[in-house]
Structures are given as structure tokens and as C-alpha cells.
Amino acid sequence: MDLGLKDKVVVVTAASSGLGFATANQLAHEGAKVVICSRSEDKVASAVERIVKESGNSNVKGFVVDLHDKQQIELLIEESIKHFGVLDGLVTNCGGPAPGVFEDLTLEQWHSAIDDVLLSARHAIYAALPHLKKQPNPAILAVTSFSAKQPVPLLTLSNTLRPAVLGMVKTLANELGQYNVRVNSILPGAFATERLQEMFGTVADKNGTTIEAEEANYVKTIPLQRTGDPKEFGRLATFLLSQAASYITGNMIQVDGGRYQGLL
């Protein structure tokens, strides 16, 4: 299937590793022109080099951006336009907020999580919209978490803020449909990333066990009996950004091996 992404310009935030990287890499494999960002200059440079090498696509640009900084996010969009001329797609992604139970989390951690999870997506979308509206088939994809539908122990901040992003996604889908701008969200479950290992480490410390034991216990709750490969996430994200998904908007799609147990 030709996804129609060749030469389309897509910005993917927080894409030097994990699910963001997997998405950017798959987009590059499909011939898209990709912009990624990270807070680390070394990490973003390494990610760009790896994507170019693996995809054979040299149209990959990286920027150093702190997603807590509205001006840096706006500059990311501005520089992307300067470099590639147009913008066809945007993937809002960020690192997960600090783990912890409600009574242990500080107000500063709450503010940091709001900036990271909710406002970084808002700032990127707001800056990108004037450019997206000019294109014939633009798309926005918000990476959230299946915790938005099924709260996860020790993830109070994620459980609270991910649903807020879903509310924004659904609202934007309704508001932007008239401009043919599609807006969707992916709700990933457990994928084999550094973030997941950190989470297993946090639980292991709390329970006095090991990372390996906690991972084994968690996998038992997944119908497919394994964690996901980030490439599996990247393929779904790429599809949703493409013309192959031209009638899909306002949707929140779980990709979690069946871990989410709800009907809706």
C-alpha cells in the first residue's frame, strides 16, 4: 500500500528515542521529510544519523528543544518551515511525567508535568496550525498513554493529564474538520523502551523485587503475553498520518497488546 507520504513534511517532538524515534524512523522509511527534536544535542544528532542510515532518506532535520519552553517550541515550527517550506503533519510526543502516588508528588512536579504533557502539545499545535491549514491533507497525532483510559498504579500525573490531552484532541477534531485537518491520538501500552524499564525499576524499588520480576508479572496482564516493539507503534502512527487514514479523525486508538480491558 502506498501511504502517500513521500516528500510530506512531518514534525515529531521528543523523537531522539523511544516511540517518538520509532515514528520518525518509519516516516522516513516512507519517504517523508522529517523534523525531530530533543533536549540533548548529542541525542538528537545521533538519532538523525541513525534514521538517515537506516531509511536511506537524507531529508531528516534535528533541533534541540526543551518542550517546557513555549518559545523554543514555536521556533521549532518556524525553523521547520524555513528548512522544508511547508508542514503536512505534526506528532506531539513527550517524555512521561514523574511517577509517584498523589501524596508524594510536589506542586513543582505537577506544574512540570502540566508543561510537559499538556501545554507542550498545545504550544506545538497552535504554532503549527496556520501552516497545516494551507496543505491539502494535514494531520495531527497526539501520543498519550493507555493510562488515559485505565489508570496505572504510581502514575498519578500521567493518569490525570493524559485524559486532558484526549479532550483537546476530540475538541480539535471537531473544530478543525472544516479545514480537513485530521486529529487523532494513540494510547500506547507497554513498549520496550528506556521509559518502561525506568517504570519497572520504580515498582521494583517499592515492592523490594527486581526489574525482571516486575516485567514478568506485568506481561502476564497483557493478552499477547509480551511488551510491544516500538516499530509496531511507529507503523500505526505513520498510517494515521497518511492519506490511507483519510477518513479517521477524533479517534483515540489503543496499541497495547490488548492490555486495556474496557469496551469503549
PyRosetta script that sets phi, psi and omega in degrees:
from pyrosetta import init, pose_from_sequence

init()
pose = pose_from_sequence("MDLGLKDKVVVVTAASSGLGFATANQLAHEGAKVVICSRSEDKVASAVERIVKESGNSNVKGFVVDLHDKQQIELLIEESIKHFGVLDGLVTNCGGPAPGVFEDLTLEQWHSAIDDVLLSARHAIYAALPHLKKQPNPAILAVTSFSAKQPVPLLTLSNTLRPAVLGMVKTLANELGQYNVRVNSILPGAFATERLQEMFGTVADKNGTTIEAEEANYVKTIPLQRTGDPKEFGRLATFLLSQAASYITGNMIQVDGGRYQGLL")
pose.set_psi(1, 128.9)
pose.set_omega(1, 175.1)
pose.set_phi(2, -84.9)
pose.set_psi(2, 114.5)
pose.set_omega(2, -177.8)
pose.set_phi(3, -78.8)
pose.set_psi(3, -8.0)
pose.set_omega(3, 177.6)
pose.set_phi(4, 70.1)
pose.set_psi(4, 29.1)
pose.set_omega(4, -177.4)
pose.set_phi(5, -100.3)
pose.set_psi(5, -3.0)
pose.set_omega(5, -179.2)
pose.set_phi(6, -59.1)
pose.set_psi(6, 126.0)
pose.set_omega(6, 178.9)
pose.set_phi(7, 70.4)
pose.set_psi(7, 4.5)
pose.set_omega(7, 172.4)
pose.set_phi(8, -73.9)
pose.set_psi(8, 145.3)
pose.set_omega(8, -176.5)
pose.set_phi(9, -103.8)
pose.set_psi(9, 122.5)
pose.set_omega(9, -177.4)
pose.set_phi(10, -130.5)
pose.set_psi(10, 131.3)
pose.set_omega(10, 174.2)
pose.set_phi(11, -98.7)
pose.set_psi(11, 130.3)
pose.set_omega(11, 177.5)
pose.set_phi(12, -123.7)
pose.set_psi(12, 116.4)
pose.set_omega(12, -179.3)
pose.set_phi(13, -83.7)
pose.set_psi(13, 156.3)
pose.set_omega(13, 179.2)
pose.set_phi(14, 49.0)
pose.set_psi(14, 57.3)
pose.set_omega(14, -170.4)
pose.set_phi(15, -119.2)
pose.set_psi(15, 23.7)
pose.set_omega(15, 178.3)
pose.set_phi(16, -82.8)
pose.set_psi(16, -12.0)
pose.set_omega(16, 179.3)
pose.set_phi(17, -157.7)
pose.set_psi(17, 178.2)
pose.set_omega(17, 172.4)
pose.set_phi(18, 60.6)
pose.set_psi(18, -144.1)
pose.set_omega(18, -174.7)
pose.set_phi(19, -71.1)
pose.set_psi(19, -31.6)
pose.set_omega(19, 176.0)
pose.set_phi(20, -63.4)
pose.set_psi(20, -44.9)
pose.set_omega(20, 177.7)
pose.set_phi(21, -62.6)
pose.set_psi(21, -44.6)
pose.set_omega(21, -179.4)
pose.set_phi(22, -59.2)
pose.set_psi(22, -37.8)
pose.set_omega(22, 178.8)
pose.set_phi(23, -68.6)
pose.set_psi(23, -48.0)
pose.set_omega(23, 180.0)
pose.set_phi(24, -61.4)
pose.set_psi(24, -40.1)
pose.set_omega(24, -179.4)
pose.set_phi(25, -64.3)
pose.set_psi(25, -43.6)
pose.set_omega(25, 179.4)
pose.set_phi(26, -66.7)
pose.set_psi(26, -38.9)
pose.set_omega(26, 176.4)
pose.set_phi(27, -59.8)
pose.set_psi(27, -43.2)
pose.set_omega(27, 179.0)
pose.set_phi(28, -63.9)
pose.set_psi(28, -38.5)
pose.set_omega(28, 176.7)
pose.set_phi(29, -61.3)
pose.set_psi(29, -29.0)
pose.set_omega(29, 179.6)
pose.set_phi(30, -85.9)
pose.set_psi(30, 1.7)
pose.set_omega(30, 176.5)
pose.set_phi(31, 92.7)
pose.set_psi(31, 7.0)
pose.set_omega(31, 178.4)
pose.set_phi(32, -73.7)
pose.set_psi(32, 156.8)
pose.set_omega(32, 170.9)
pose.set_phi(33, -92.3)
pose.set_psi(33, 122.1)
pose.set_omega(33, -167.1)
pose.set_phi(34, -119.3)
pose.set_psi(34, 136.9)
pose.set_omega(34, 173.3)
pose.set_phi(35, -116.3)
pose.set_psi(35, 128.6)
pose.set_omega(35, 176.9)
pose.set_phi(36, -123.2)
pose.set_psi(36, 164.5)
pose.set_omega(36, 176.3)
pose.set_phi(37, -145.6)
pose.set_psi(37, 160.1)
pose.set_omega(37, 177.6)
pose.set_phi(38, -160.0)
pose.set_psi(38, 160.1)
pose.set_omega(38, 176.1)
pose.set_phi(39, -75.4)
pose.set_psi(39, -19.0)
pose.set_omega(39, -176.1)
pose.set_phi(40, -102.9)
pose.set_psi(40, 123.0)
pose.set_omega(40, 178.7)
pose.set_phi(41, -62.6)
pose.set_psi(41, -41.4)
pose.set_omega(41, 180.0)
pose.set_phi(42, -64.5)
pose.set_psi(42, -42.8)
pose.set_omega(42, -177.9)
pose.set_phi(43, -67.9)
pose.set_psi(43, -41.4)
pose.set_omega(43, -178.3)
pose.set_phi(44, -69.0)
pose.set_psi(44, -36.9)
pose.set_omega(44, 178.1)
pose.set_phi(45, -65.5)
pose.set_psi(45, -42.0)
pose.set_omega(45, 178.9)
pose.set_phi(46, -64.4)
pose.set_psi(46, -40.0)
pose.set_omega(46, -179.9)
pose.set_phi(47, -65.5)
pose.set_psi(47, -43.2)
pose.set_omega(47, 178.2)
pose.set_phi(48, -60.4)
pose.set_psi(48, -46.3)
pose.set_omega(48, -179.8)
pose.set_phi(49, -59.8)
pose.set_psi(49, -42.6)
pose.set_omega(49, -178.5)
pose.set_phi(50, -67.5)
pose.set_psi(50, -42.7)
pose.set_omega(50, -180.0)
pose.set_phi(51, -62.8)
pose.set_psi(51, -45.1)
pose.set_omega(51, 179.5)
pose.set_phi(52, -60.5)
pose.set_psi(52, -43.9)
pose.set_omega(52, -178.6)
pose.set_phi(53, -65.8)
pose.set_psi(53, -44.6)
pose.set_omega(53, -174.9)
pose.set_phi(54, -76.3)
pose.set_psi(54, -32.8)
pose.set_omega(54, -175.4)
pose.set_phi(55, -95.5)
pose.set_psi(55, -20.7)
pose.set_omega(55, -173.7)
pose.set_phi(56, 72.4)
pose.set_psi(56, 14.0)
pose.set_omega(56, -177.7)
pose.set_phi(57, -109.2)
pose.set_psi(57, 115.7)
pose.set_omega(57, -177.6)
pose.set_phi(58, -86.6)
pose.set_psi(58, -3.3)
pose.set_omega(58, -178.4)
pose.set_phi(59, -86.1)
pose.set_psi(59, 61.5)
pose.set_omega(59, 179.9)
pose.set_phi(60, -130.1)
pose.set_psi(60, 126.5)
pose.set_omega(60, -177.4)
pose.set_phi(61, -125.3)
pose.set_psi(61, 137.5)
pose.set_omega(61, 179.9)
pose.set_phi(62, -120.8)
pose.set_psi(62, 145.5)
pose.set_omega(62, 178.1)
pose.set_phi(63, -132.9)
pose.set_psi(63, 150.1)
pose.set_omega(63, 174.2)
pose.set_phi(64, -89.3)
pose.set_psi(64, 119.0)
pose.set_omega(64, -175.2)
pose.set_phi(65, -141.4)
pose.set_psi(65, 133.2)
pose.set_omega(65, 170.6)
pose.set_phi(66, -96.6)
pose.set_psi(66, 113.5)
pose.set_omega(66, -175.0)
pose.set_phi(67, -69.9)
pose.set_psi(67, -5.5)
pose.set_omega(67, 172.9)
pose.set_phi(68, -80.9)
pose.set_psi(68, -9.6)
pose.set_omega(68, -173.0)
pose.set_phi(69, -108.5)
pose.set_psi(69, 110.4)
pose.set_omega(69, -177.7)
pose.set_phi(70, -58.7)
pose.set_psi(70, -41.9)
pose.set_omega(70, -177.7)
pose.set_phi(71, -65.6)
pose.set_psi(71, -37.5)
pose.set_omega(71, 178.2)
pose.set_phi(72, -67.1)
pose.set_psi(72, -36.4)
pose.set_omega(72, 177.4)
pose.set_phi(73, -65.7)
pose.set_psi(73, -44.1)
pose.set_omega(73, 178.2)
pose.set_phi(74, -61.8)
pose.set_psi(74, -39.4)
pose.set_omega(74, 178.9)
pose.set_phi(75, -66.8)
pose.set_psi(75, -34.7)
pose.set_omega(75, 176.5)
pose.set_phi(76, -57.5)
pose.set_psi(76, -48.3)
pose.set_omega(76, 179.5)
pose.set_phi(77, -64.8)
pose.set_psi(77, -43.0)
pose.set_omega(77, -179.7)
pose.set_phi(78, -60.9)
pose.set_psi(78, -45.9)
pose.set_omega(78, -178.8)
pose.set_phi(79, -69.5)
pose.set_psi(79, -32.3)
pose.set_omega(79, 176.8)
pose.set_phi(80, -63.2)
pose.set_psi(80, -42.1)
pose.set_omega(80, 178.3)
pose.set_phi(81, -65.6)
pose.set_psi(81, -42.6)
pose.set_omega(81, 178.9)
pose.set_phi(82, -60.7)
pose.set_psi(82, -38.1)
pose.set_omega(82, -174.9)
pose.set_phi(83, -78.5)
pose.set_psi(83, -44.1)
pose.set_omega(83, -174.4)
pose.set_phi(84, -110.7)
pose.set_psi(84, -11.1)
pose.set_omega(84, 173.4)
pose.set_phi(85, 93.2)
pose.set_psi(85, -33.4)
pose.set_omega(85, -177.9)
pose.set_phi(86, -141.8)
pose.set_psi(86, 175.5)
pose.set_omega(86, 174.9)
pose.set_phi(87, -141.2)
pose.set_psi(87, 121.1)
pose.set_omega(87, -178.3)
pose.set_phi(88, -106.3)
pose.set_psi(88, -24.0)
pose.set_omega(88, -176.9)
pose.set_phi(89, -152.0)
pose.set_psi(89, 154.6)
pose.set_omega(89, 178.9)
pose.set_phi(90, -139.2)
pose.set_psi(90, 130.6)
pose.set_omega(90, 172.9)
pose.set_phi(91, -115.1)
pose.set_psi(91, 116.0)
pose.set_omega(91, 177.7)
pose.set_phi(92, -93.4)
pose.set_psi(92, 119.6)
pose.set_omega(92, -176.6)
pose.set_phi(93, -140.1)
pose.set_psi(93, 154.6)
pose.set_omega(93, 178.0)
pose.set_phi(94, -156.8)
pose.set_psi(94, 164.3)
pose.set_omega(94, 173.5)
pose.set_phi(95, -69.6)
pose.set_psi(95, 154.2)
pose.set_omega(95, -179.7)
pose.set_phi(96, -70.2)
pose.set_psi(96, 146.9)
pose.set_omega(96, 178.8)
pose.set_phi(97, -70.6)
pose.set_psi(97, 167.6)
pose.set_omega(97, -177.5)
pose.set_phi(98, -58.6)
pose.set_psi(98, 137.9)
pose.set_omega(98, 174.9)
pose.set_phi(99, -75.8)
pose.set_psi(99, 164.1)
pose.set_omega(99, 177.2)
pose.set_phi(100, 148.6)
pose.set_psi(100, 156.8)
pose.set_omega(100, 174.6)
pose.set_phi(101, -84.5)
pose.set_psi(101, 161.0)
pose.set_omega(101, -171.3)
pose.set_phi(102, -51.6)
pose.set_psi(102, -48.8)
pose.set_omega(102, -172.9)
pose.set_phi(103, -72.4)
pose.set_psi(103, -14.2)
pose.set_omega(103, -179.9)
pose.set_phi(104, -95.0)
pose.set_psi(104, -10.4)
pose.set_omega(104, -175.4)
pose.set_phi(105, -88.0)
pose.set_psi(105, 134.4)
pose.set_omega(105, -179.6)
pose.set_phi(106, -84.9)
pose.set_psi(106, 162.3)
pose.set_omega(106, 177.2)
pose.set_phi(107, -62.9)
pose.set_psi(107, -35.0)
pose.set_omega(107, 178.0)
pose.set_phi(108, -62.4)
pose.set_psi(108, -39.1)
pose.set_omega(108, 177.6)
pose.set_phi(109, -66.2)
pose.set_psi(109, -36.3)
pose.set_omega(109, 175.6)
pose.set_phi(110, -62.4)
pose.set_psi(110, -48.2)
pose.set_omega(110, -179.8)
pose.set_phi(111, -62.4)
pose.set_psi(111, -41.6)
pose.set_omega(111, 179.1)
pose.set_phi(112, -62.4)
pose.set_psi(112, -42.5)
pose.set_omega(112, -179.8)
pose.set_phi(113, -66.0)
pose.set_psi(113, -39.4)
pose.set_omega(113, 177.8)
pose.set_phi(114, -61.9)
pose.set_psi(114, -43.8)
pose.set_omega(114, 177.6)
pose.set_phi(115, -61.8)
pose.set_psi(115, -42.7)
pose.set_omega(115, -173.5)
pose.set_phi(116, -74.7)
pose.set_psi(116, -50.8)
pose.set_omega(116, -172.1)
pose.set_phi(117, -82.2)
pose.set_psi(117, -46.6)
pose.set_omega(117, -172.6)
pose.set_phi(118, -97.0)
pose.set_psi(118, -54.8)
pose.set_omega(118, -172.4)
pose.set_phi(119, -72.1)
pose.set_psi(119, -30.4)
pose.set_omega(119, 177.4)
pose.set_phi(120, -63.1)
pose.set_psi(120, -39.1)
pose.set_omega(120, 177.0)
pose.set_phi(121, -66.1)
pose.set_psi(121, -43.2)
pose.set_omega(121, 178.9)
pose.set_phi(122, -59.7)
pose.set_psi(122, -47.6)
pose.set_omega(122, -176.8)
pose.set_phi(123, -63.9)
pose.set_psi(123, -42.6)
pose.set_omega(123, -179.5)
pose.set_phi(124, -65.0)
pose.set_psi(124, -45.2)
pose.set_omega(124, -180.0)
pose.set_phi(125, -64.1)
pose.set_psi(125, -44.3)
pose.set_omega(125, -178.3)
pose.set_phi(126, -61.1)
pose.set_psi(126, -42.0)
pose.set_omega(126, -179.6)
pose.set_phi(127, -71.0)
pose.set_psi(127, -32.2)
pose.set_omega(127, -175.5)
pose.set_phi(128, -81.9)
pose.set_psi(128, -27.5)
pose.set_omega(128, -170.7)
pose.set_phi(129, -55.0)
pose.set_psi(129, -45.7)
pose.set_omega(129, -179.8)
pose.set_phi(130, -57.2)
pose.set_psi(130, -32.7)
pose.set_omega(130, -179.8)
pose.set_phi(131, -81.4)
pose.set_psi(131, -39.0)
pose.set_omega(131, 179.1)
pose.set_phi(132, -63.2)
pose.set_psi(132, -39.2)
pose.set_omega(132, -177.9)
pose.set_phi(133, -62.4)
pose.set_psi(133, -20.1)
pose.set_omega(133, -179.1)
pose.set_phi(134, -80.7)
pose.set_psi(134, -14.6)
pose.set_omega(134, -174.9)
pose.set_phi(135, -94.7)
pose.set_psi(135, 155.0)
pose.set_omega(135, -175.3)
pose.set_phi(136, -72.6)
pose.set_psi(136, -32.3)
pose.set_omega(136, -174.9)
pose.set_phi(137, -138.3)
pose.set_psi(137, 62.2)
pose.set_omega(137, -176.2)
pose.set_phi(138, -79.3)
pose.set_psi(138, 155.8)
pose.set_omega(138, -180.0)
pose.set_phi(139, -147.1)
pose.set_psi(139, 145.3)
pose.set_omega(139, 174.6)
pose.set_phi(140, -121.3)
pose.set_psi(140, 136.0)
pose.set_omega(140, 178.8)
pose.set_phi(141, -131.6)
pose.set_psi(141, 122.4)
pose.set_omega(141, 178.2)
pose.set_phi(142, -101.9)
pose.set_psi(142, 124.2)
pose.set_omega(142, 175.7)
pose.set_phi(143, -88.5)
pose.set_psi(143, 118.5)
pose.set_omega(143, -179.5)
pose.set_phi(144, -119.3)
pose.set_psi(144, -120.2)
pose.set_omega(144, 179.6)
pose.set_phi(145, -166.9)
pose.set_psi(145, 151.8)
pose.set_omega(145, 177.8)
pose.set_phi(146, -67.6)
pose.set_psi(146, -10.5)
pose.set_omega(146, 174.5)
pose.set_phi(147, -65.0)
pose.set_psi(147, -15.4)
pose.set_omega(147, 175.9)
pose.set_phi(148, -66.8)
pose.set_psi(148, -24.7)
pose.set_omega(148, 179.6)
pose.set_phi(149, -109.6)
pose.set_psi(149, -27.6)
pose.set_omega(149, -178.5)
pose.set_phi(150, -136.6)
pose.set_psi(150, 97.6)
pose.set_omega(150, -175.7)
pose.set_phi(151, -53.5)
pose.set_psi(151, 143.3)
pose.set_omega(151, -177.8)
pose.set_phi(152, -109.5)
pose.set_psi(152, 133.7)
pose.set_omega(152, 177.8)
pose.set_phi(153, -54.6)
pose.set_psi(153, 141.1)
pose.set_omega(153, 178.7)
pose.set_phi(154, 73.7)
pose.set_psi(154, 3.1)
pose.set_omega(154, -179.3)
pose.set_phi(155, -115.4)
pose.set_psi(155, 52.8)
pose.set_omega(155, -177.8)
pose.set_phi(156, -55.2)
pose.set_psi(156, -46.4)
pose.set_omega(156, -176.7)
pose.set_phi(157, -66.2)
pose.set_psi(157, -45.1)
pose.set_omega(157, 178.4)
pose.set_phi(158, -63.9)
pose.set_psi(158, -44.5)
pose.set_omega(158, -179.8)
pose.set_phi(159, -59.4)
pose.set_psi(159, -31.2)
pose.set_omega(159, -177.6)
pose.set_phi(160, -84.0)
pose.set_psi(160, -42.7)
pose.set_omega(160, -169.6)
pose.set_phi(161, -91.8)
pose.set_psi(161, -28.7)
pose.set_omega(161, 178.6)
pose.set_phi(162, -60.6)
pose.set_psi(162, -41.3)
pose.set_omega(162, 176.8)
pose.set_phi(163, -61.5)
pose.set_psi(163, -29.7)
pose.set_omega(163, 177.5)
pose.set_phi(164, -63.8)
pose.set_psi(164, -38.5)
pose.set_omega(164, 177.7)
pose.set_phi(165, -65.1)
pose.set_psi(165, -40.3)
pose.set_omega(165, 177.6)
pose.set_phi(166, -61.1)
pose.set_psi(166, -38.9)
pose.set_omega(166, 177.0)
pose.set_phi(167, -62.0)
pose.set_psi(167, -39.9)
pose.set_omega(167, 177.8)
pose.set_phi(168, -66.5)
pose.set_psi(168, -41.8)
pose.set_omega(168, 180.0)
pose.set_phi(169, -60.3)
pose.set_psi(169, -48.1)
pose.set_omega(169, -178.4)
pose.set_phi(170, -64.1)
pose.set_psi(170, -40.9)
pose.set_omega(170, 178.5)
pose.set_phi(171, -63.6)
pose.set_psi(171, -45.1)
pose.set_omega(171, -179.7)
pose.set_phi(172, -65.3)
pose.set_psi(172, -37.4)
pose.set_omega(172, 178.2)
pose.set_phi(173, -58.8)
pose.set_psi(173, -41.1)
pose.set_omega(173, 178.7)
pose.set_phi(174, -68.6)
pose.set_psi(174, -41.1)
pose.set_omega(174, -175.8)
pose.set_phi(175, -75.4)
pose.set_psi(175, -32.9)
pose.set_omega(175, -170.7)
pose.set_phi(176, -100.8)
pose.set_psi(176, -3.8)
pose.set_omega(176, 178.7)
pose.set_phi(177, -57.0)
pose.set_psi(177, -34.5)
pose.set_omega(177, -179.0)
pose.set_phi(178, -63.9)
pose.set_psi(178, -20.6)
pose.set_omega(178, 177.8)
pose.set_phi(179, -99.7)
pose.set_psi(179, 7.2)
pose.set_omega(179, -177.9)
pose.set_phi(180, 64.6)
pose.set_psi(180, 23.4)
pose.set_omega(180, 175.0)
pose.set_phi(181, -89.6)
pose.set_psi(181, 116.0)
pose.set_omega(181, 178.3)
pose.set_phi(182, -88.9)
pose.set_psi(182, 140.6)
pose.set_omega(182, -178.3)
pose.set_phi(183, -134.4)
pose.set_psi(183, 119.2)
pose.set_omega(183, -179.9)
pose.set_phi(184, -135.1)
pose.set_psi(184, 171.6)
pose.set_omega(184, 177.2)
pose.set_phi(185, -137.4)
pose.set_psi(185, 144.4)
pose.set_omega(185, 171.8)
pose.set_phi(186, -108.8)
pose.set_psi(186, 136.2)
pose.set_omega(186, -179.7)
pose.set_phi(187, -113.1)
pose.set_psi(187, 88.5)
pose.set_omega(187, -178.0)
pose.set_phi(188, -74.5)
pose.set_psi(188, 149.9)
pose.set_omega(188, 171.6)
pose.set_phi(189, -97.5)
pose.set_psi(189, -132.7)
pose.set_omega(189, -175.5)
pose.set_phi(190, -86.1)
pose.set_psi(190, 112.9)
pose.set_omega(190, 175.9)
pose.set_phi(191, -118.1)
pose.set_psi(191, 151.6)
pose.set_omega(191, -176.1)
pose.set_phi(192, -73.7)
pose.set_psi(192, 80.7)
pose.set_omega(192, -179.8)
pose.set_phi(193, -128.1)
pose.set_psi(193, 168.5)
pose.set_omega(193, 176.1)
pose.set_phi(194, -61.0)
pose.set_psi(194, -37.8)
pose.set_omega(194, 179.9)
pose.set_phi(195, -59.0)
pose.set_psi(195, -42.5)
pose.set_omega(195, -179.4)
pose.set_phi(196, -64.5)
pose.set_psi(196, -41.3)
pose.set_omega(196, 178.8)
pose.set_phi(197, -63.8)
pose.set_psi(197, -35.9)
pose.set_omega(197, 176.0)
pose.set_phi(198, -63.4)
pose.set_psi(198, -40.3)
pose.set_omega(198, -180.0)
pose.set_phi(199, -66.3)
pose.set_psi(199, -43.7)
pose.set_omega(199, 177.1)
pose.set_phi(200, -62.3)
pose.set_psi(200, -34.5)
pose.set_omega(200, 177.7)
pose.set_phi(201, -65.2)
pose.set_psi(201, -40.6)
pose.set_omega(201, 178.2)
pose.set_phi(202, -62.8)
pose.set_psi(202, -44.8)
pose.set_omega(202, 179.8)
pose.set_phi(203, -66.6)
pose.set_psi(203, -39.9)
pose.set_omega(203, 179.8)
pose.set_phi(204, -62.4)
pose.set_psi(204, -40.8)
pose.set_omega(204, 177.7)
pose.set_phi(205, -63.1)
pose.set_psi(205, -40.4)
pose.set_omega(205, -178.9)
pose.set_phi(206, -67.6)
pose.set_psi(206, -38.9)
pose.set_omega(206, -175.1)
pose.set_phi(207, -93.4)
pose.set_psi(207, -6.3)
pose.set_omega(207, -177.8)
pose.set_phi(208, 69.7)
pose.set_psi(208, 34.2)
pose.set_omega(208, -179.2)
pose.set_phi(209, -118.3)
pose.set_psi(209, -153.1)
pose.set_omega(209, 178.3)
pose.set_phi(210, -121.2)
pose.set_psi(210, 161.3)
pose.set_omega(210, 176.8)
pose.set_phi(211, -59.5)
pose.set_psi(211, -42.1)
pose.set_omega(211, -178.5)
pose.set_phi(212, -62.6)
pose.set_psi(212, -39.9)
pose.set_omega(212, -179.8)
pose.set_phi(213, -67.4)
pose.set_psi(213, -42.4)
pose.set_omega(213, -179.2)
pose.set_phi(214, -67.7)
pose.set_psi(214, -37.7)
pose.set_omega(214, 177.4)
pose.set_phi(215, -64.8)
pose.set_psi(215, -42.4)
pose.set_omega(215, 179.5)
pose.set_phi(216, -62.2)
pose.set_psi(216, -41.7)
pose.set_omega(216, 178.1)
pose.set_phi(217, -64.4)
pose.set_psi(217, -40.3)
pose.set_omega(217, -177.8)
pose.set_phi(218, -68.4)
pose.set_psi(218, -42.1)
pose.set_omega(218, -178.4)
pose.set_phi(219, -58.7)
pose.set_psi(219, -29.8)
pose.set_omega(219, 179.0)
pose.set_phi(220, -63.3)
pose.set_psi(220, -21.9)
pose.set_omega(220, -179.4)
pose.set_phi(221, -87.8)
pose.set_psi(221, -3.2)
pose.set_omega(221, -178.8)
pose.set_phi(222, -100.3)
pose.set_psi(222, 121.4)
pose.set_omega(222, -178.7)
pose.set_phi(223, -53.1)
pose.set_psi(223, -36.0)
pose.set_omega(223, 178.9)
pose.set_phi(224, -80.5)
pose.set_psi(224, -2.9)
pose.set_omega(224, 171.9)
pose.set_phi(225, 61.2)
pose.set_psi(225, 35.2)
pose.set_omega(225, 176.3)
pose.set_phi(226, -164.0)
pose.set_psi(226, 162.9)
pose.set_omega(226, 170.6)
pose.set_phi(227, -83.5)
pose.set_psi(227, 164.0)
pose.set_omega(227, -177.5)
pose.set_phi(228, -85.7)
pose.set_psi(228, 152.2)
pose.set_omega(228, 171.3)
pose.set_phi(229, -85.5)
pose.set_psi(229, 128.5)
pose.set_omega(229, 179.2)
pose.set_phi(230, -51.1)
pose.set_psi(230, -28.6)
pose.set_omega(230, 178.3)
pose.set_phi(231, -62.8)
pose.set_psi(231, -31.9)
pose.set_omega(231, 178.0)
pose.set_phi(232, -65.5)
pose.set_psi(232, -37.9)
pose.set_omega(232, 175.4)
pose.set_phi(233, -66.0)
pose.set_psi(233, -46.4)
pose.set_omega(233, -177.6)
pose.set_phi(234, -58.2)
pose.set_psi(234, -36.6)
pose.set_omega(234, 179.7)
pose.set_phi(235, -67.0)
pose.set_psi(235, -41.2)
pose.set_omega(235, 178.4)
pose.set_phi(236, -66.6)
pose.set_psi(236, -43.9)
pose.set_omega(236, 179.7)
pose.set_phi(237, -59.5)
pose.set_psi(237, -43.6)
pose.set_omega(237, -179.3)
pose.set_phi(238, -63.4)
pose.set_psi(238, -42.2)
pose.set_omega(238, 176.8)
pose.set_phi(239, -58.7)
pose.set_psi(239, -46.5)
pose.set_omega(239, -177.1)
pose.set_phi(240, -66.0)
pose.set_psi(240, -25.0)
pose.set_omega(240, 177.6)
pose.set_phi(241, -83.3)
pose.set_psi(241, -10.5)
pose.set_omega(241, -171.9)
pose.set_phi(242, -95.7)
pose.set_psi(242, 170.3)
pose.set_omega(242, 176.6)
pose.set_phi(243, -69.7)
pose.set_psi(243, -16.2)
pose.set_omega(243, 175.5)
pose.set_phi(244, -64.1)
pose.set_psi(244, -20.9)
pose.set_omega(244, 178.9)
pose.set_phi(245, -109.0)
pose.set_psi(245, 33.0)
pose.set_omega(245, -170.2)
pose.set_phi(246, -64.7)
pose.set_psi(246, -15.2)
pose.set_omega(246, 179.3)
pose.set_phi(247, -113.7)
pose.set_psi(247, 20.4)
pose.set_omega(247, 178.9)
pose.set_phi(248, -111.0)
pose.set_psi(248, 115.6)
pose.set_omega(248, 176.1)
pose.set_phi(249, -151.9)
pose.set_psi(249, 153.4)
pose.set_omega(249, 179.7)
pose.set_phi(250, 72.2)
pose.set_psi(250, 19.7)
pose.set_omega(250, -176.2)
pose.set_phi(251, -106.7)
pose.set_psi(251, 148.6)
pose.set_omega(251, 175.7)
pose.set_phi(252, -119.3)
pose.set_psi(252, 108.3)
pose.set_omega(252, -170.0)
pose.set_phi(253, -108.7)
pose.set_psi(253, 120.4)
pose.set_omega(253, 176.1)
pose.set_phi(254, -76.2)
pose.set_psi(254, 139.0)
pose.set_omega(254, 170.9)
pose.set_phi(255, -135.6)
pose.set_psi(255, 90.1)
pose.set_omega(255, -166.3)
pose.set_phi(256, -146.9)
pose.set_psi(256, 18.7)
pose.set_omega(256, -179.9)
pose.set_phi(257, 67.0)
pose.set_psi(257, 16.0)
pose.set_omega(257, -179.4)
pose.set_phi(258, 91.9)
pose.set_psi(258, 8.9)
pose.set_omega(258, -174.9)
pose.set_phi(259, -63.1)
pose.set_psi(259, -39.7)
pose.set_omega(259, 179.2)
pose.set_phi(260, -68.2)
pose.set_psi(260, 129.1)
pose.set_omega(260, -171.5)
pose.set_phi(261, -103.3)
pose.set_psi(261, -1.2)
pose.set_omega(261, -178.7)
pose.set_phi(262, -78.7)
pose.set_psi(262, 164.5)
pose.set_omega(262, 179.1)
pose.set_phi(263, -88.4)
pose.set_psi(263, -24.4)
pose.set_omega(263, -175.0)
pose.set_phi(264, -115.2)
pose.dump_pdb("model.pdb")
